[in-house]
Amino acid sequence: MHKVGKIVTYKCPVCSNKFQDYQTNNRKYCSRKCQEKGKTLFWSGENAPNWTPRLHKRCEICGKKFTVRRIYSSQRYCSYKCRAQWTASLPDTQKPNWQGGVSKLPYPFEFTKEVKQFIRERERFRCFFCKRNERELGYKLQIHHIDYDKSNLDYLNLVALCRQCHSKTSRKEKRNYWTNYFFNALEDKK
């Protein structure tokens, strides 16, 4: 079966060789080798299919110039280091994770290593949420107060969490959700 159509002469944009092919094939390159080179030459930067314009910004801390994609236009710092420096310079009441000084309250004397170890053993040294164990994680699990009251040391108010899961529970706007989640999960576990 022969193809019917007009044969056209093309010029390869990579090696500049001329080649012929049917117009319906719409080829750009003379060979697969040139096609692969062409992808790296012509499909990078602004020519890439998913490329979006970049914004040029100046870091508010160190003054260094940096670029960001348009969707990150609110970014004000060139690195995590500069953002941390900005956060450290704020008064406590204006820091993003400020919770009214609650985190500064001391734990009661009864919150000992033995209590923490008991909770870890009760959970079989596995994170209550994601179920990864201490050996897998490479560190001891942290103890979370379900009702966020550091003075409440009731064993039903304490669960063992890995660092990643514990950080998920620290957002103010999600506290009610996590409190209900853990109390319900402990009830189901009984």
C-alpha positions in Angstrom: 0.0 0.0 0.0 1.5 3.3 -1.1 0.9 6.6 0.6 -0.8 9.2 -1.6 0.1 12.8 -1.1 2.5 15.5 -1.8 6.2 15.0 -1.1 7.8 18.0 0.4 11.4 18.9 1.1 12.2 19.9 4.7 15.3 21.3 6.4 16.3 19.7 9.7 16.6 22.5 12.3 19.4 20.6 14.2 21.8 19.5 11.5 20.5 21.6 8.5 20.3 18.5 6.3 17.5 18.6 3.7 15.2 15.6 3.6 11.9 14.6 1.8 8.8 13.2 3.3 5.0 13.3 2.8 3.5 16.5 3.8 0.8 14.7 5.9 3.6 13.3 8.1 4.5 16.8 9.3 8.1 15.8 10.2 10.5 18.4 11.6 13.7 16.3 11.9 15.6 14.2 9.5 16.3 11.4 12.1 15.5 10.2 15.6 18.9 11.3 16.7 18.2 14.9 15.6 14.7 14.7 17.1 16.2 13.9 20.5 18.8 16.7 20.2 16.0 19.0 19.1 13.9 18.3 22.2 16.8 19.4 24.4 17.6 22.4 22.3 14.2 23.7 21.4 11.9 22.4 24.2 13.7 24.0 27.1 13.0 27.3 28.7 10.4 29.4 27.0 9.9 26.8 24.2 8.9 24.0 26.6 5.2 23.1 26.4 4.4 23.8 30.1 6.6 26.9 30.4 5.0 29.8 32.3 6.5 33.4 32.5 8.8 34.1 35.4 8.6 37.1 37.6 11.8 38.8 38.8 11.8 39.7 42.4 14.2 41.0 45.1 14.5 39.3 48.5 13.2 41.5 51.3 15.9 40.2 53.7 19.2 39.8 51.8 18.3 41.9 48.6 19.3 39.0 46.3 17.5 38.9 42.9 15.5 35.7 42.3 12.8 34.5 39.8 9.5 32.8 40.6 6.7 31.3 38.5 3.6 33.5 38.3 1.6 31.2 40.7 4.1 32.0 43.4 3.9 35.8 42.9 3.4 36.4 46.6 6.7 34.9 47.5 8.9 37.5 49.3 12.1 35.7 50.1 14.7 33.9 48.1 15.2 31.0 50.4 13.9 29.2 53.6 16.8 30.7 55.4 15.7 34.3 54.6 12.1 33.4 55.5 13.2 32.0 58.9 15.3 35.1 59.5 12.1 37.3 58.8 10.0 35.1 61.2 12.7 35.3 63.9 12.6 39.1 63.6 8.9 39.4 64.4 7.5 39.8 67.9 6.0 36.6 69.2 2.4 37.8 68.8 2.9 38.3 65.0 4.6 35.0 64.2 2.6 32.8 61.8 2.2 29.9 64.3 1.5 32.1 67.4 -1.0 30.5 69.7 -1.4 33.0 72.4 1.7 31.9 74.4 0.3 28.4 75.0 3.4 26.7 73.6 5.6 28.6 76.1 3.8 27.1 79.1 5.9 24.5 80.9 4.9 20.8 81.0 3.9 19.6 84.5 6.6 17.7 86.5 4.5 14.5 86.1 5.1 14.4 82.4 8.2 12.2 82.7 10.2 10.0 80.4 8.3 7.0 81.9 4.9 8.4 80.9 6.1 9.1 77.4 7.6 5.5 77.2 4.3 4.0 78.4 2.4 5.8 75.6 4.9 4.7 73.0 4.7 1.1 74.3 0.9 1.3 74.3 1.0 2.2 70.6 3.6 -0.5 70.0 6.2 2.1 69.0 4.1 3.0 65.9 2.7 6.4 65.0 -1.0 6.5 65.9 -1.9 8.1 62.6 0.4 6.8 59.8 1.5 3.5 61.6 5.2 3.9 60.8 7.4 2.5 63.6 10.3 4.1 65.4 12.9 1.8 63.8 11.7 2.8 60.4 11.7 6.5 61.3 15.0 6.5 63.1 13.9 8.5 66.1 11.6 8.3 69.1 7.9 9.2 68.6 6.6 12.4 70.0 3.7 12.5 72.5 0.7 14.6 71.5 -1.9 16.0 73.9 -5.2 15.4 72.1 -7.0 18.3 73.8 -3.9 20.5 73.5 -3.9 21.0 77.2 -0.3 20.3 78.4 -1.5 19.8 82.0 -3.9 17.0 81.1 -1.9 13.9 81.5 -4.7 11.4 81.3 -3.5 8.4 79.3 -6.6 8.6 77.1 -5.5 12.2 76.2 -2.0 11.2 75.0 -1.0 9.5 71.7 2.4 8.8 70.1 3.0 10.5 66.7 5.9 10.8 64.3 7.2 14.3 63.6 5.4 14.7 60.3 2.0 13.7 61.7 2.6 15.8 64.8 3.2 18.9 62.8 -0.1 18.3 60.9 -2.0 18.6 64.2 -0.4 21.9 65.2 -2.5 24.3 63.0 -5.0 26.3 65.0 -7.8 26.1 62.5 -7.7 22.3 62.5 -7.5 21.7 66.3 -11.2 20.7 66.6 -10.9 18.3 63.7 -7.9 16.6 65.2 -9.3 16.5 68.8 -12.5 14.7 67.5 -10.5 12.4 65.2 -8.2 11.2 68.0 -10.9 10.8 70.6 -13.1 8.8 68.2 -10.1 6.7 67.0 -9.3 5.9 70.7 -12.9 5.0 71.4 -12.9 2.6 68.4 -9.7 1.0 69.6 -11.2 0.0 72.9 
